């Protein structure tokens, strides 16, 4: 059992990022709170999935099952907590995610508080229940408490003007592995909701990207928000997510309904005037 839990640690997302500079994981968010969907997404080939406890209906109990589904699919999973609060971070970490995304971190002091919540004393304030939780394989991983921070990817989310101004100081905090850029929230906080290509929003994003570029040991991650994925990777992002399970399901449902409705409508037309025949004639 000791060898198996150590093998799991060697496959951690953080270790892969550290050991292979060419590794640029592409992921997606889970909003449905469905373990079946989580497993399907994991088996579809994503490099990581983010269990969103900030905007989805999922709670801690749901995250437990979602992590089990991701493990079954052998897909690394991160948790985005709802707020930068130690009690929320503690419960998330005890479930055993590969990493954690902490929203609304605006300055170095808030980043230090987030890091402290991720570390056991004396380095931090995380409550010690290691022998009793999933993160340690229910105590079977005897080294978990001593090794967990080496495997846990800690990302602070940049999504406000204050965070943009303080991004260099946030990145310099010991224990912050990187930042996760939220372009939708950032655009809204700058007064241009959803306008990721607005000049002011682009300027803010470029400032964040430039700060991260000066610290190559830190991870620049983010949600595309409509930007081409290739553009983000070319701008120095090591981790990118550009969709979510409910978005993919919505689009697939709309496409399927469109095909079915068109087929049904065609049945009421004379054979020679059906859309499908017109398309064939054009070829």
N, C-alpha and C positions, 0 to 999 in steps of 0.2 A: 504493500500500500504506500509506503514511503516513496518508492521509486515512481509510482504513478502520479502522486501529487506533485512531485518535483518536476516530472515531465510536463505536467500542466503549466507549471510556473515558467518553464523554459519557452513555452509557446505564447506567453503573454504578449499582448499588443504592444506594450511599452518596450519590451525587450526586442521585438521585431523592428520597431522604429529605431531603436538605439543601435542595433547591430547591423542593419542594412539601410544605408543612406538612400538607396534606390527604391526602397519600399514606400509606395505612395498609396495608402489604403483608400478605397472608395466605399462609402457606406450610405445608409439610409436611416430615417427615423421611424420608430414604431409608435403609432398613435391609437391603434385600435384596441390595445390591451388584450389582444387575442394570442394565446400561446400557439395556436395552429398557424396563424399568419406569421408569427415570429419565426417558427420553424421553417415554414415555406420560404420566407425571405432569406433566412440563413443558408438554406440549401440551394438557393438560386445563385449564389456566388458572391454576395457582398462580402467585403473584407471585414466589416464591422457593422453593428447595428446600435442605435441609440434608443434606449427605453426612456421615453419622455414622460416624466412625472410633473412637468411644469404646465403643459397645455393639454394633455390627454386626460381621460377619466381614470387612468391607472393610479393606484395607490401602492403602498409598500407590499401588500399581500399579492397584488397583481404582478408586481415586478419579480417576486419570487418565482412564480410559474413561468414568466417570460424568460428569465435567465435560464431556467431549466430547459426550455424549448431551444434557446440559442445554443446551449451546451450540447443538446442532442444533435444539432446541426453543425457542431464544431465551428461555430461562428463567434468571434469575440463580441462582447456586448458591454456598452457603457450605459450609465444611468445619468440623465440630467435631472437633478433635484429641482424642487419648486422654488427654493430660496436659499440664500447663503446663511443657513442656520445649522448649528452643530447637531441638534437632535435629528434633523432630516438627513444630514450627511452620514451620521453614525448609523442610522437604520439602513441606509442604502449600502454602505460599505459592508455591513455584516451579512448582506446577501451574496457578496462575492462577485461584483462586476469587475471587468478588466480596467475600467476607468470611470471617472466621474466628471461631469460638466457642471460647473457652478455658475448660475446666472447672476447678472447684475452686480458684477465686481467692478467698482469704479475707481479704486485707488489701491495703493500698496497695503494700507492697513487692513482693508477688507480682504485682500488676497492673503495676507498673513493669517487672518482669522479663518479663512477657508482651509489653508494648509494645516493649521493647528487642529481643526476638526478631523483631519484625515490621519493624524499621527497619534499613536499612543504616548502616554507620559513616559519620560519627562519632556520629550520634544513637542508634544501636543496635548490635547484634552479629550481625545477619543476614549469613550468608555471601554473597559476591557471585559469582553465576553468571548474571547477567541475560542476557548474549548467548546463553546455551545452553539456556534453559528455555522451557516452554510459556507461562509468564506474560508473557513479552515477545514472544510470537509467534515464538519461536526466534531472537530478535535483530532481527527486522524492525521492531519498535517501539523505535526508538532512544531515545525519551524515557522508557521504562518505569521505569528505576531512579530517575529524578528525580521521577516523577509517581505512582508506585504507591501511596504512602501516602495520597494525596488520593482514591484510588478504593477503597481497602481498608477495609471496615467491620470494626472490631475490637470484639468484645463479650466481656466477662468474665462467666462464669456464676456466679450467686449461688445457692448450694444448701446452705449450712451456717449454723448460728447465728453462727459467727465472721464469716462474710461479711455477714450481716444487720447485725451490730454495726458492721462496718467499711464498709458500703456507701457512705456519704457520702465517705469518704476514697478509696475505689476510683473513684468517679465523678469525683473531682477530679483524678485522675492525667491529665496531658497525654498524649494519644495513645489514651486509652480513649474510644471513640466511644459506648459505652453498656454496658448490662448485659443479660444473658439470664437470666431467672428460671426455675429448675428446681424446680417445686413438689413433684414426687414425691420427689426426693432431699432437699429441704428438710423435707418432712413426716417422712421416715424419720429424719433427723438430729435432729429434735425429739421423736422417740419416738412418732410417730403415722403410721406408714407408710401411705401411700395415702389418708390422711384429710385431703384438701385443705381441707375445710370445718371442720376442727377449730378451736376458738377460738384455740389457741396458734399454729397454722399461719396462720390468717387474720391474727392480730396481726402476725406476722413479715412476711407478704406486704404488709400495709398499711404497715409501716415502710419497706420497700423502695420501694414505690410513692410514698410521701410524699417520700422522699429524691430520687427521680428527678424528681418534679414540681417541685422547687426548682431543677432544672437542665434547663430545657427544651431546651437545646442538645444534651443527651445523649439517646440512644435507649433507651427502655424496651422490651424485647422479652421474650418468654417463651412457654413451652408451657402450654397451657390446663390440662392435668391434670384434666380433667373439668369445669372451670368453663365457663360459657357464653362463647363467643367475644365476644359483644356486651358482656358484663360486663368483660372485659379491656380492650377498646377504650375503654369508658366510664371505666375506671380509669386511663387515660392511656397504655396500651401503644400504641406505634407499629407494632410487628411482633408477630404472633401466629402460632403453629403449634398445631394441635390434633390431628393424626393422623400416621400413618406408612404407608408403602406396605404393609407386612406386616399392619398392623391393618385397612386397607381391604380387602386381599385376603382376610384371614381372615373378615371379616364377610360379604363377598360370597359366599365359598365356603359358609359356614354357611347363608346365606339360600337359595342355590341348592340345596344338599342338602336343606333342609327342604321346598322346593317339590317337588323330585323324589320324595322319600320319601313325602310326602303323596299325590302323584298315584299312585304305585305301590300304596300301601296301599288307596286308594279302589277300585282295580280288583278287589279281592277281595270287595267288598260288592255286594249287590243294587243294581240301578240306582236304585231309589227311595230308597236310604239312603246314597248317596254324600255326602261332605262338601260337594262343590261344589253338589250339588242342594239340600242343606239351606240353604246360604248363599243360593242364588237364591230359595228359598221365603221366607226372612226379609226379602228385599227387596220 
